[in-house]
Amino acid sequence: MEIAKVEALGYVNRIHDIKLGIQTAPRHAEAFVTQVPDDYTNFM
């Protein structure tokens, strides 16, 4: 339980720092585009 509390406090502090401009928000990964093969669509 203590580990979860420490991690949560770290996230709260990071959000607070982002709001104050001390830190920047982490970049998110690029969106992943999925493609369904025509053969599968034709099979269904």
PDB file of N, CA, C and O in Angstrom:
ATOM      1  N   MET A   1       0.814  -1.192   0.000  1.00  0.00           N
ATOM      2  CA  MET A   1       0.000   0.000   0.000  1.00  0.00           C
ATOM      3  C   MET A   1       0.862   1.262   0.000  1.00  0.00           C
ATOM      4  O   MET A   1       0.511   2.265  -0.622  1.00  0.00           O
ATOM      5  N   GLU A   2       1.973   1.202   0.691  1.00  0.00           N
ATOM      6  CA  GLU A   2       2.853   2.370   0.763  1.00  0.00           C
ATOM      7  C   GLU A   2       3.414   2.729  -0.611  1.00  0.00           C
ATOM      8  O   GLU A   2       3.575   3.905  -0.937  1.00  0.00           O
ATOM      9  N   ILE A   3       3.706   1.709  -1.406  1.00  0.00           N
ATOM     10  CA  ILE A   3       4.235   1.968  -2.752  1.00  0.00           C
ATOM     11  C   ILE A   3       3.200   2.721  -3.579  1.00  0.00           C
ATOM     12  O   ILE A   3       3.539   3.665  -4.292  1.00  0.00           O
ATOM     13  N   ALA A   4       1.941   2.304  -3.484  1.00  0.00           N
ATOM     14  CA  ALA A   4       0.874   2.976  -4.233  1.00  0.00           C
ATOM     15  C   ALA A   4       0.726   4.431  -3.779  1.00  0.00           C
ATOM     16  O   ALA A   4       0.504   5.319  -4.602  1.00  0.00           O
ATOM     17  N   LYS A   5       0.848   4.670  -2.493  1.00  0.00           N
ATOM     18  CA  LYS A   5       0.738   6.034  -1.968  1.00  0.00           C
ATOM     19  C   LYS A   5       1.875   6.915  -2.490  1.00  0.00           C
ATOM     20  O   LYS A   5       1.656   8.065  -2.870  1.00  0.00           O
ATOM     21  N   VAL A   6       3.079   6.369  -2.505  1.00  0.00           N
ATOM     22  CA  VAL A   6       4.235   7.135  -2.986  1.00  0.00           C
ATOM     23  C   VAL A   6       4.071   7.447  -4.471  1.00  0.00           C
ATOM     24  O   VAL A   6       4.332   8.570  -4.901  1.00  0.00           O
ATOM     25  N   GLU A   7       3.638   6.450  -5.262  1.00  0.00           N
ATOM     26  CA  GLU A   7       3.429   6.676  -6.695  1.00  0.00           C
ATOM     27  C   GLU A   7       2.336   7.717  -6.929  1.00  0.00           C
ATOM     28  O   GLU A   7       2.480   8.591  -7.783  1.00  0.00           O
ATOM     29  N   ALA A   8       1.247   7.621  -6.171  1.00  0.00           N
ATOM     30  CA  ALA A   8       0.147   8.577  -6.321  1.00  0.00           C
ATOM     31  C   ALA A   8       0.618   9.991  -5.989  1.00  0.00           C
ATOM     32  O   ALA A   8       0.273  10.941  -6.692  1.00  0.00           O
ATOM     33  N   LEU A   9       1.391  10.133  -4.939  1.00  0.00           N
ATOM     34  CA  LEU A   9       1.909  11.448  -4.564  1.00  0.00           C
ATOM     35  C   LEU A   9       2.806  12.006  -5.669  1.00  0.00           C
ATOM     36  O   LEU A   9       2.787  13.205  -5.945  1.00  0.00           O
ATOM     37  N   GLY A  10       3.578  11.143  -6.291  1.00  0.00           N
ATOM     38  CA  GLY A  10       4.423  11.576  -7.403  1.00  0.00           C
ATOM     39  C   GLY A  10       3.596  12.105  -8.557  1.00  0.00           C
ATOM     40  O   GLY A  10       3.943  13.123  -9.157  1.00  0.00           O
ATOM     41  N   TYR A  11       2.484  11.412  -8.878  1.00  0.00           N
ATOM     42  CA  TYR A  11       1.608  11.873  -9.958  1.00  0.00           C
ATOM     43  C   TYR A  11       0.939  13.195  -9.601  1.00  0.00           C
ATOM     44  O   TYR A  11       0.830  14.085 -10.444  1.00  0.00           O
ATOM     45  N   VAL A  12       0.495  13.324  -8.366  1.00  0.00           N
ATOM     46  CA  VAL A  12      -0.140  14.573  -7.924  1.00  0.00           C
ATOM     47  C   VAL A  12       0.857  15.726  -8.010  1.00  0.00           C
ATOM     48  O   VAL A  12       0.516  16.814  -8.474  1.00  0.00           O
ATOM     49  N   ASN A  13       2.074  15.488  -7.567  1.00  0.00           N
ATOM     50  CA  ASN A  13       3.105  16.533  -7.636  1.00  0.00           C
ATOM     51  C   ASN A  13       3.417  16.902  -9.082  1.00  0.00           C
ATOM     52  O   ASN A  13       3.625  18.074  -9.397  1.00  0.00           O
ATOM     53  N   ARG A  14       3.450  15.910  -9.952  1.00  0.00           N
ATOM     54  CA  ARG A  14       3.744  16.196 -11.360  1.00  0.00           C
ATOM     55  C   ARG A  14       2.636  17.038 -11.983  1.00  0.00           C
ATOM     56  O   ARG A  14       2.917  17.991 -12.710  1.00  0.00           O
ATOM     57  N   ILE A  15       1.378  16.692 -11.704  1.00  0.00           N
ATOM     58  CA  ILE A  15       0.252  17.472 -12.228  1.00  0.00           C
ATOM     59  C   ILE A  15       0.325  18.908 -11.714  1.00  0.00           C
ATOM     60  O   ILE A  15       0.104  19.856 -12.467  1.00  0.00           O
ATOM     61  N   HIS A  16       0.633  19.056 -10.445  1.00  0.00           N
ATOM     62  CA  HIS A  16       0.760  20.395  -9.853  1.00  0.00           C
ATOM     63  C   HIS A  16       1.876  21.185 -10.543  1.00  0.00           C
ATOM     64  O   HIS A  16       1.702  22.359 -10.869  1.00  0.00           O
ATOM     65  N   ASP A  17       3.011  20.538 -10.760  1.00  0.00           N
ATOM     66  CA  ASP A  17       4.134  21.202 -11.436  1.00  0.00           C
ATOM     67  C   ASP A  17       3.779  21.587 -12.867  1.00  0.00           C
ATOM     68  O   ASP A  17       4.185  22.648 -13.341  1.00  0.00           O
ATOM     69  N   ILE A  18       3.030  20.741 -13.555  1.00  0.00           N
ATOM     70  CA  ILE A  18       2.611  21.052 -14.928  1.00  0.00           C
ATOM     71  C   ILE A  18       1.708  22.278 -14.924  1.00  0.00           C
ATOM     72  O   ILE A  18       1.839  23.156 -15.777  1.00  0.00           O
ATOM     73  N   LYS A  19       0.792  22.334 -13.960  1.00  0.00           N
ATOM     74  CA  LYS A  19      -0.101  23.493 -13.867  1.00  0.00           C
ATOM     75  C   LYS A  19       0.675  24.779 -13.596  1.00  0.00           C
ATOM     76  O   LYS A  19       0.297  25.846 -14.082  1.00  0.00           O
ATOM     77  N   LEU A  20       1.751  24.685 -12.828  1.00  0.00           N
ATOM     78  CA  LEU A  20       2.561  25.861 -12.507  1.00  0.00           C
ATOM     79  C   LEU A  20       3.595  26.172 -13.583  1.00  0.00           C
ATOM     80  O   LEU A  20       4.256  27.209 -13.527  1.00  0.00           O
ATOM     81  N   GLY A  21       3.738  25.285 -14.557  1.00  0.00           N
ATOM     82  CA  GLY A  21       4.700  25.497 -15.626  1.00  0.00           C
ATOM     83  C   GLY A  21       6.114  25.067 -15.281  1.00  0.00           C
ATOM     84  O   GLY A  21       7.053  25.378 -16.014  1.00  0.00           O
ATOM     85  N   ILE A  22       6.277  24.356 -14.176  1.00  0.00           N
ATOM     86  CA  ILE A  22       7.598  23.887 -13.759  1.00  0.00           C
ATOM     87  C   ILE A  22       8.029  22.691 -14.618  1.00  0.00           C
ATOM     88  O   ILE A  22       9.200  22.566 -14.976  1.00  0.00           O
ATOM     89  N   GLN A  23       7.086  21.829 -14.938  1.00  0.00           N
ATOM     90  CA  GLN A  23       7.337  20.673 -15.797  1.00  0.00           C
ATOM     91  C   GLN A  23       6.398  20.750 -16.990  1.00  0.00           C
ATOM     92  O   GLN A  23       5.426  21.506 -16.981  1.00  0.00           O
ATOM     93  N   THR A  24       6.695  19.970 -18.008  1.00  0.00           N
ATOM     94  CA  THR A  24       5.797  19.884 -19.155  1.00  0.00           C
ATOM     95  C   THR A  24       5.176  18.496 -19.185  1.00  0.00           C
ATOM     96  O   THR A  24       5.755  17.525 -18.699  1.00  0.00           O
ATOM     97  N   ALA A  25       4.002  18.428 -19.760  1.00  0.00           N
ATOM     98  CA  ALA A  25       3.307  17.146 -19.862  1.00  0.00           C
ATOM     99  C   ALA A  25       4.069  16.231 -20.810  1.00  0.00           C
ATOM    100  O   ALA A  25       4.638  16.701 -21.795  1.00  0.00           O
ATOM    101  N   PRO A  26       4.088  14.923 -20.526  1.00  0.00           N
ATOM    102  CA  PRO A  26       4.790  14.001 -21.415  1.00  0.00           C
ATOM    103  C   PRO A  26       4.070  13.878 -22.755  1.00  0.00           C
ATOM    104  O   PRO A  26       2.847  13.996 -22.833  1.00  0.00           O
ATOM    105  N   ARG A  27       4.850  13.639 -23.803  1.00  0.00           N
ATOM    106  CA  ARG A  27       4.263  13.440 -25.122  1.00  0.00           C
ATOM    107  C   ARG A  27       3.592  12.076 -25.166  1.00  0.00           C
ATOM    108  O   ARG A  27       4.068  11.114 -24.563  1.00  0.00           O
ATOM    109  N   HIS A  28       2.496  12.010 -25.879  1.00  0.00           N
ATOM    110  CA  HIS A  28       1.804  10.743 -26.067  1.00  0.00           C
ATOM    111  C   HIS A  28       2.283  10.112 -27.356  1.00  0.00           C
ATOM    112  O   HIS A  28       2.793  10.791 -28.247  1.00  0.00           O
ATOM    113  N   ALA A  29       2.115   8.820 -27.441  1.00  0.00           N
ATOM    114  CA  ALA A  29       2.512   8.107 -28.654  1.00  0.00           C
ATOM    115  C   ALA A  29       1.606   8.514 -29.813  1.00  0.00           C
ATOM    116  O   ALA A  29       0.465   8.930 -29.609  1.00  0.00           O
ATOM    117  N   GLU A  30       2.118   8.393 -31.003  1.00  0.00           N
ATOM    118  CA  GLU A  30       1.327   8.690 -32.190  1.00  0.00           C
ATOM    119  C   GLU A  30       0.158   7.711 -32.274  1.00  0.00           C
ATOM    120  O   GLU A  30       0.247   6.578 -31.802  1.00  0.00           O
ATOM    121  N   ALA A  31      -0.928   8.159 -32.876  1.00  0.00           N
ATOM    122  CA  ALA A  31      -2.102   7.297 -33.040  1.00  0.00           C
ATOM    123  C   ALA A  31      -1.748   6.129 -33.955  1.00  0.00           C
ATOM    124  O   ALA A  31      -1.005   6.284 -34.924  1.00  0.00           O
ATOM    125  N   PHE A  32      -2.287   4.972 -33.636  1.00  0.00           N
ATOM    126  CA  PHE A  32      -2.029   3.772 -34.423  1.00  0.00           C
ATOM    127  C   PHE A  32      -3.231   3.515 -35.312  1.00  0.00           C
ATOM    128  O   PHE A  32      -4.362   3.439 -34.833  1.00  0.00           O
ATOM    129  N   VAL A  33      -2.988   3.384 -36.596  1.00  0.00           N
ATOM    130  CA  VAL A  33      -4.070   3.149 -37.555  1.00  0.00           C
ATOM    131  C   VAL A  33      -4.079   1.672 -37.910  1.00  0.00           C
ATOM    132  O   VAL A  33      -3.079   1.126 -38.374  1.00  0.00           O
ATOM    133  N   THR A  34      -5.216   1.037 -37.686  1.00  0.00           N
ATOM    134  CA  THR A  34      -5.331  -0.382 -38.032  1.00  0.00           C
ATOM    135  C   THR A  34      -5.988  -0.527 -39.389  1.00  0.00           C
ATOM    136  O   THR A  34      -6.789   0.309 -39.808  1.00  0.00           O
ATOM    137  N   GLN A  35      -5.636  -1.589 -40.054  1.00  0.00           N
ATOM    138  CA  GLN A  35      -6.237  -1.879 -41.345  1.00  0.00           C
ATOM    139  C   GLN A  35      -6.720  -3.316 -41.335  1.00  0.00           C
ATOM    140  O   GLN A  35      -5.997  -4.226 -40.928  1.00  0.00           O
ATOM    141  N   VAL A  36      -7.942  -3.510 -41.784  1.00  0.00           N
ATOM    142  CA  VAL A  36      -8.496  -4.852 -41.901  1.00  0.00           C
ATOM    143  C   VAL A  36      -8.302  -5.286 -43.349  1.00  0.00           C
ATOM    144  O   VAL A  36      -8.755  -4.605 -44.270  1.00  0.00           O
ATOM    145  N   PRO A  37      -7.630  -6.419 -43.551  1.00  0.00           N
ATOM    146  CA  PRO A  37      -7.406  -6.874 -44.919  1.00  0.00           C
ATOM    147  C   PRO A  37      -8.727  -7.133 -45.648  1.00  0.00           C
ATOM    148  O   PRO A  37      -9.700  -7.587 -45.046  1.00  0.00           O
ATOM    149  N   ASP A  38      -8.748  -6.841 -46.940  1.00  0.00           N
ATOM    150  CA  ASP A  38      -9.955  -7.071 -47.741  1.00  0.00           C
ATOM    151  C   ASP A  38     -10.372  -8.531 -47.707  1.00  0.00           C
ATOM    152  O   ASP A  38     -11.567  -8.830 -47.699  1.00  0.00           O
ATOM    153  N   ASP A  39      -9.406  -9.450 -47.688  1.00  0.00           N
ATOM    154  CA  ASP A  39      -9.734 -10.880 -47.650  1.00  0.00           C
ATOM    155  C   ASP A  39     -10.567 -11.214 -46.419  1.00  0.00           C
ATOM    156  O   ASP A  39     -11.498 -12.015 -46.505  1.00  0.00           O
ATOM    157  N   TYR A  40     -10.250 -10.616 -45.284  1.00  0.00           N
ATOM    158  CA  TYR A  40     -11.014 -10.872 -44.066  1.00  0.00           C
ATOM    159  C   TYR A  40     -12.419 -10.296 -44.201  1.00  0.00           C
ATOM    160  O   TYR A  40     -13.399 -10.953 -43.847  1.00  0.00           O
ATOM    161  N   THR A  41     -12.518  -9.084 -44.706  1.00  0.00           N
ATOM    162  CA  THR A  41     -13.827  -8.453 -44.885  1.00  0.00           C
ATOM    163  C   THR A  41     -14.682  -9.267 -45.846  1.00  0.00           C
ATOM    164  O   THR A  41     -15.874  -9.459 -45.603  1.00  0.00           O
ATOM    165  N   ASN A  42     -14.094  -9.741 -46.921  1.00  0.00           N
ATOM    166  CA  ASN A  42     -14.834 -10.556 -47.887  1.00  0.00           C
ATOM    167  C   ASN A  42     -15.248 -11.884 -47.282  1.00  0.00           C
ATOM    168  O   ASN A  42     -16.309 -12.408 -47.622  1.00  0.00           O
ATOM    169  N   PHE A  43     -14.439 -12.439 -46.397  1.00  0.00           N
ATOM    170  CA  PHE A  43     -14.747 -13.708 -45.746  1.00  0.00           C
ATOM    171  C   PHE A  43     -15.948 -13.568 -44.824  1.00  0.00           C
ATOM    172  O   PHE A  43     -16.775 -14.475 -44.734  1.00  0.00           O
ATOM    173  N   MET A  44     -16.043 -12.447 -44.148  1.00  0.00           N
ATOM    174  CA  MET A  44     -17.138 -12.234 -43.195  1.00  0.00           C
ATOM    175  C   MET A  44     -18.413 -12.018 -43.958  1.00  0.00           C
ATOM    176  O   MET A  44     -19.467 -11.819 -43.355  1.00  0.00           O
TER     177      MET A  44
END
